[in-house]
Amino acid sequence: MEKKGVAVVFMLFLLVMAGISLWKISTAPQDSSELGAAFAYGSKIGVIEINGVISGDSDFSIVNTGMATSGSIMEALRTASQRQDIKAVVLRINSPGGTSTSAQEIGIEISKLHDTGKPIITSMGDICASGGYWLASGSDYIMANGTTLTGSIGVIMEFSNLEELFNKLGIKPEVIKSGAFKDMGSSSRPITEQERIMFDAMIADTYQQFLDHVAVGRQGKIEMEQLKAIADGRVLTGRQAQQNGLVDGIGNYYDALNKARELANLPENTPVEVINANGFWKNFNFRAQGLFDQVFNTQNLLNIKY
C-alpha cells in the first residue's frame, strides 16, 4: 500500500512539472499567430533565449531554471546557422553574467553564426551584464530597454579564507600536493604573495580578452580608450549604455524583432520561432554528476567570472 502511495505522489509531481513547462512555453514573448506559423515553410526569425546565470552543463536542477547552460545555447546557435529558413536571429538575453569560459564558448558560436551573414540582434531584458554583455557585443545590433541593467565589463575571482573558523571548530585540513601551487585558492589558508601575483596575471589576461572582444564587436561604435573608461565593472542603465556606445537602440522585444526584419529585408508578417524553447523532458534534468558537483563544489573551484 505504501508503494502505491509513493507512486501516486510521484505521478502528481510529474503532472505539476509538466504543467509548469507548458506554462513557460505558453508565456514566452511571442504572438500566438507567430507561434502557429513557426513550423510553416518559408522565412522565419529565430529567437534564442539566454536566461539566468551563464554556466557550463554540469549543473543540477529538477527544472532547469536560473541557469543558461552553454551546451544548450550553443546547440541552438548551430541550429540557427544550419537552417535555411532562419533568416535572422534575435538573442533574448536576461542574464547577470557567469563563468568566463562558458560565455566565450557561446560567443564563438555567435561569431560562427555571424559569418553566415544572418543578422543577429540582441534584445536585452531586465539585465544583460558582464558575461551577458560579452554575448550581446557579438550582435549586429543591440536593443535595450531604458532601465535595463547592462555593462559591468570586468572580471572577478573570489576566495574565502576559513582558516580561523576551522581553528575554532577544531578542523585541521591535511594537504598532500605534487607542486607548490596545486592548492592555490584553498579556503584553509591565506593566499601567498606569489599566488596573488599569479591570480592578478590571470585576471588581467581575462580582462584584456573581454576588452578585445567588445572592441571588435562594437568596432566603429566605441573606441578602446572610451571603452576602458567605463569598463571598470560599473553597471549602466540601457539609456546610459546607449549614450556610451554600448547599445544601439532603446526598445523592447518586439522592437528587436522589427529590427531583425529590417536588417534581413523580411516582411512584417515574417513568423517567429523560439529555437530553444524547452519542453518538460529537457527541463526535467536530474544529472548525477551535476548533483555531485553541487554537493562537493568541484565545478566552482578557481572559476573566473564575467
C-alpha positions as CSV (number, residue, x, y, z in Angstrom):
1,M,0.0,0.0,0.0
2,E,2.9,2.4,0.8
3,K,4.4,1.7,-2.6
4,K,1.1,2.7,-4.3
5,G,1.1,5.9,-2.3
6,V,4.6,6.8,-3.4
7,A,3.7,6.1,-7.0
8,V,0.6,8.3,-6.8
9,V,2.7,11.2,-5.3
10,F,5.3,10.8,-8.0
11,M,2.8,10.9,-10.8
12,L,1.2,14.0,-9.3
13,F,4.6,15.6,-9.2
14,L,5.2,14.8,-12.8
15,L,1.9,16.3,-13.8
16,V,2.7,19.5,-11.9
17,M,6.1,19.8,-13.5
18,A,4.6,19.2,-16.9
19,G,2.1,22.0,-16.2
20,I,4.9,24.3,-15.3
21,S,6.8,23.5,-18.5
22,L,3.7,24.1,-20.7
23,W,3.1,27.4,-18.8
24,K,6.6,28.6,-19.5
25,I,6.2,27.9,-23.2
26,S,2.8,29.5,-23.4
27,T,4.1,32.7,-21.7
28,A,7.1,33.1,-24.0
29,P,7.2,36.5,-25.5
30,Q,5.8,35.8,-28.9
31,D,2.5,36.4,-30.7
32,S,0.1,33.5,-30.9
33,S,-0.1,34.0,-34.7
34,E,3.7,33.8,-35.0
35,L,3.8,30.7,-32.8
36,G,1.2,29.0,-35.1
37,A,3.2,29.9,-38.2
38,A,6.6,28.9,-36.6
39,F,6.6,25.5,-38.2
40,A,5.4,26.6,-41.6
41,Y,7.8,26.6,-44.6
42,G,9.4,29.9,-45.6
43,S,11.5,32.6,-44.0
44,K,11.5,32.9,-40.2
45,I,13.2,34.9,-37.4
46,G,14.8,32.6,-34.9
47,V,14.8,33.6,-31.2
48,I,17.4,32.1,-28.8
49,E,16.6,32.7,-25.2
50,I,19.5,33.2,-22.7
51,N,18.1,33.4,-19.3
52,G,19.9,33.2,-16.0
53,V,23.5,32.7,-14.9
54,I,25.7,31.6,-17.8
55,S,27.3,28.3,-16.8
56,G,28.7,25.0,-18.1
57,D,26.5,22.0,-18.5
58,S,27.2,20.3,-15.2
59,D,24.5,22.0,-13.1
60,F,21.9,20.1,-11.1
61,S,18.3,21.2,-11.2
62,I,14.9,19.4,-11.4
63,V,13.6,22.2,-13.6
64,N,16.4,23.9,-15.4
65,T,15.6,27.5,-14.5
66,G,18.1,30.1,-13.3
67,M,20.9,28.8,-15.5
68,A,21.8,29.4,-19.1
69,T,23.9,26.4,-19.9
70,S,26.5,26.8,-22.7
71,G,25.8,23.4,-24.3
72,S,22.1,24.0,-25.0
73,I,22.7,27.6,-26.2
74,M,25.5,26.5,-28.5
75,E,23.2,23.8,-29.9
76,A,20.5,26.4,-30.6
77,L,23.0,28.7,-32.3
78,R,24.3,25.9,-34.5
79,T,20.7,25.1,-35.4
80,A,20.1,28.7,-36.4
81,S,23.3,28.7,-38.5
82,Q,22.3,25.5,-40.4
83,R,18.6,26.1,-41.0
84,Q,17.9,27.7,-44.3
85,D,14.6,29.1,-43.2
86,I,16.1,31.1,-40.4
87,K,17.0,34.4,-42.0
88,A,17.8,36.5,-38.8
89,V,18.3,35.7,-35.1
90,V,17.3,37.6,-32.0
91,L,19.2,36.8,-28.8
92,R,16.8,37.5,-26.0
93,I,19.2,37.9,-23.1
94,N,18.3,38.2,-19.4
95,S,21.5,37.4,-17.6
96,P,23.8,38.9,-15.0
97,G,26.8,37.0,-16.5
98,G,28.5,33.8,-15.4
99,T,31.8,31.9,-15.9
100,S,34.2,33.4,-18.5
101,T,34.7,30.1,-20.3
102,S,31.0,29.4,-20.8
103,A,30.5,33.0,-22.1
104,Q,33.4,32.5,-24.5
105,E,32.1,29.1,-25.7
106,I,28.8,30.6,-26.6
107,G,30.5,33.7,-28.1
108,I,32.4,31.5,-30.5
109,E,29.2,30.1,-31.8
110,I,27.7,33.6,-32.1
111,S,30.7,34.5,-34.2
112,K,30.2,31.5,-36.5
113,L,26.5,32.4,-36.9
114,H,27.6,35.9,-37.8
115,D,29.8,34.5,-40.5
116,T,26.8,33.0,-42.3
117,G,25.6,36.6,-43.0
118,K,22.4,36.2,-40.9
119,P,21.7,39.4,-38.9
120,I,22.0,39.0,-35.2
121,I,20.0,41.3,-32.9
122,T,20.2,41.3,-29.1
123,S,17.1,42.1,-27.1
124,M,18.1,42.9,-23.5
125,G,15.6,42.1,-20.7
126,D,15.9,43.2,-17.1
127,I,19.6,42.6,-17.0
128,C,22.3,41.9,-19.6
129,A,25.5,42.5,-17.8
130,S,29.1,41.1,-17.6
131,G,29.1,37.8,-19.5
132,G,25.6,38.7,-20.8
133,Y,27.1,41.7,-22.4
134,W,30.0,39.6,-23.8
135,L,27.4,37.7,-25.7
136,A,25.4,40.8,-26.8
137,S,28.6,42.5,-28.1
138,G,28.8,39.9,-30.8
139,S,25.5,41.1,-32.3
140,D,24.9,43.4,-35.3
141,Y,22.5,45.5,-33.3
142,I,21.8,45.8,-29.6
143,M,18.4,46.8,-28.3
144,A,17.9,47.6,-24.6
145,N,15.1,48.9,-22.5
146,G,15.9,52.3,-21.0
147,T,16.1,50.8,-17.5
148,T,17.9,47.5,-18.5
149,L,20.9,46.9,-16.3
150,T,23.9,46.3,-18.5
151,G,27.7,46.9,-18.8
152,S,29.5,45.5,-15.8
153,I,32.5,44.9,-18.1
154,G,35.1,43.3,-15.8
155,V,36.4,40.1,-14.3
156,I,36.2,38.7,-10.8
157,M,37.7,35.8,-8.9
158,E,36.6,35.3,-5.2
159,F,38.1,33.1,-2.4
160,S,37.1,32.6,1.2
161,N,39.7,32.2,3.9
162,L,38.1,30.0,6.5
163,E,41.3,29.3,8.5
164,E,40.1,31.0,11.7
165,L,36.7,29.2,11.5
166,F,38.5,25.8,11.0
167,N,40.6,26.5,14.1
168,K,37.6,27.3,16.2
169,L,35.9,24.1,15.1
170,G,39.0,22.0,15.5
171,I,39.3,21.3,11.8
172,K,42.8,20.8,10.6
173,P,43.0,20.2,6.8
174,E,45.8,18.0,5.6
175,V,47.1,18.7,2.0
176,I,49.3,16.4,0.0
177,K,50.3,18.1,-3.3
178,S,52.6,17.5,-6.2
179,G,53.7,21.1,-6.5
180,A,53.8,24.3,-4.5
181,F,50.8,25.9,-6.3
182,K,48.5,22.9,-6.6
183,D,46.2,24.1,-3.8
184,M,46.0,27.7,-4.9
185,G,42.9,29.3,-3.6
186,S,42.5,26.8,-0.7
187,S,40.0,28.0,1.9
188,S,42.1,26.6,4.7
189,R,44.9,29.2,4.5
190,P,45.7,32.8,3.2
191,I,46.8,33.4,-0.4
192,T,50.6,33.7,-0.6
193,E,52.2,36.7,-2.3
194,Q,53.4,34.6,-5.2
195,E,49.9,33.2,-5.7
196,R,48.4,36.6,-5.6
197,I,50.7,37.7,-8.4
198,M,49.6,34.7,-10.5
199,F,45.9,35.3,-9.9
200,D,46.4,39.0,-10.8
201,A,48.0,38.0,-14.1
202,M,45.1,35.6,-14.8
203,I,42.6,38.3,-14.1
204,A,44.5,40.8,-16.2
205,D,44.7,38.4,-19.2
206,T,41.0,37.5,-19.0
207,Y,40.0,41.2,-18.7
208,Q,42.1,42.1,-21.8
209,Q,40.3,39.3,-23.7
210,F,37.0,40.9,-22.6
211,L,38.0,44.3,-23.8
212,D,39.3,42.9,-27.1
213,H,36.1,41.0,-27.7
214,V,33.9,44.1,-27.0
215,A,36.2,46.3,-29.1
216,V,35.8,44.0,-32.1
217,G,32.1,43.6,-31.7
218,R,31.5,47.3,-31.3
219,Q,34.0,48.4,-33.9
220,G,33.1,51.8,-35.2
221,K,30.8,52.5,-32.3
222,I,33.2,52.9,-29.4
223,E,36.9,53.4,-29.3
224,M,39.2,51.4,-27.0
225,E,40.0,54.4,-24.8
226,Q,36.3,55.2,-24.4
227,L,35.7,51.6,-23.6
228,K,38.4,51.4,-20.9
229,A,36.9,54.5,-19.2
230,I,33.7,52.6,-18.5
231,A,35.0,49.0,-18.4
232,D,35.7,49.2,-14.6
233,G,32.9,46.9,-13.6
234,R,30.3,49.6,-13.4
235,V,26.6,48.8,-14.2
236,L,24.8,51.2,-16.6
237,T,21.2,51.6,-17.5
238,G,20.2,50.9,-21.1
239,R,20.0,54.6,-21.8
240,Q,23.4,55.3,-20.3
241,A,24.8,52.4,-22.2
242,Q,23.4,53.9,-25.5
243,Q,25.0,57.2,-24.6
244,N,28.4,55.5,-24.1
245,G,28.2,53.4,-27.3
246,L,27.5,50.0,-25.7
247,V,23.9,49.9,-27.0
248,D,22.5,50.8,-30.4
249,G,18.8,51.5,-29.7
250,I,16.2,51.7,-27.0
251,G,13.2,49.4,-27.3
252,N,11.6,46.1,-26.2
253,Y,11.5,42.6,-27.6
254,Y,9.1,43.4,-30.3
255,D,11.2,46.4,-31.4
256,A,14.1,44.0,-31.7
257,L,12.0,41.6,-33.9
258,N,11.2,44.6,-36.1
259,K,14.8,45.5,-36.4
260,A,15.6,41.9,-37.3
261,R,13.0,42.1,-40.1
262,E,14.5,45.3,-41.3
263,L,18.1,44.1,-41.3
264,A,17.2,40.9,-43.1
265,N,14.7,42.6,-45.5
266,L,11.8,40.5,-44.3
267,P,8.1,41.4,-44.5
268,E,6.2,42.5,-41.3
269,N,4.3,39.2,-41.1
270,T,7.5,37.0,-41.0
271,P,6.9,34.4,-38.3
272,V,9.0,33.9,-35.2
273,E,10.2,30.6,-33.8
274,V,11.8,30.3,-30.4
275,I,14.5,27.8,-31.2
276,N,15.5,26.7,-27.7
277,A,12.1,26.7,-26.0
278,N,12.5,23.7,-23.7
279,G,9.8,21.2,-23.2
280,F,9.2,19.2,-20.0
281,W,11.7,16.4,-20.5
282,K,14.5,18.8,-21.3
283,N,13.7,20.8,-18.2
284,F,13.5,17.6,-16.1
285,N,17.2,17.0,-16.0
286,F,18.3,15.0,-13.0
287,R,22.1,14.6,-13.5
288,A,24.1,12.6,-11.0
289,Q,27.4,14.4,-11.9
290,G,25.7,17.8,-11.5
291,L,24.4,16.8,-8.1
292,F,27.9,15.6,-7.1
293,D,29.4,19.0,-8.2
294,Q,26.8,20.9,-6.3
295,V,27.3,19.0,-3.1
296,F,31.1,18.9,-3.2
297,N,31.6,22.2,-5.0
298,T,34.0,20.7,-7.5
299,Q,32.8,22.8,-10.5
300,N,33.3,26.1,-8.7
301,L,36.9,25.9,-7.9
302,L,39.0,28.7,-9.4
303,N,36.2,29.8,-11.7
304,I,36.9,33.2,-13.3
305,K,33.7,35.1,-13.8
306,Y,32.4,37.8,-16.0
